[in-house]
Amino acid sequence: MENSTRQWSTAGCDCPMNDSVVGAIELPAATKYSVVVLYVLTSIFGMFGNSLTIVVLLRHHRVRNVANCFILNLAIADDCFLVSQHFMAYSTYTKRWVFGDVACRLMNTFFGVNLYASIFTMTLMSVDRYLVAVRPLKSIRYRTCRNALIVCAVIWALGFLFAIPLPLYSVIHRDTCQVVHCLLFMFIFTFHFASL
């Protein structure tokens, strides 16, 4: 009887099933399926909720105050991240990257831009709430929807600026059995030193 922990790849070499990125351990099947289901459910419900928020705010002309401008910005940023969840779910399930170099770079870019845009937006929402509570009269002339939209545009510009290294340093890595992985630069160095 053959050893069930080994598989044949398309390159014709005998590879262990846990031959994966950066010496990661093999996950039990139940854990792997649970992670994939969580990715898919998070993506479906998150995109539905955020898209519904965007539609309601834009269709009913609710973007008339600072708080709603920031809520709209946060929903758009979260949708950028949720687009990449489908790729992560499939690559977690198959333990390989099949979408190519461009999709690898785009997925990591969406992840990074969402990260920065969400952090900056939530920070500015906190500053806005502080101004409403502590300095309501002095801040009223600055707290306009126009200024909030300008700040949101600056947030996106900064998010893209800070995310520039992600598409530049995202690479496709083929292991010894020609299994393809989408990696960021920090994992490449770890992979290199772990193989020494």
Protein Blocks (a to p, Z undefined) as FASTA:
>chain_A
ZZfkbccdfkopacdfklcgehiacddfklmmmmmmmmmmmmmmmmmmmmmmmmmmmmno
palbfklmmmmmmmmmmmmmmmmmmmmmmmmmnopafebjklmmmmmmmmmmmmmmmmmm
mmmmmmmmmmmmmmmmlmmmmmcfklmmmmmmmmmmmmmmmmmmmmmmgccdddfkopac
dddfklmmmmmmmmZZ
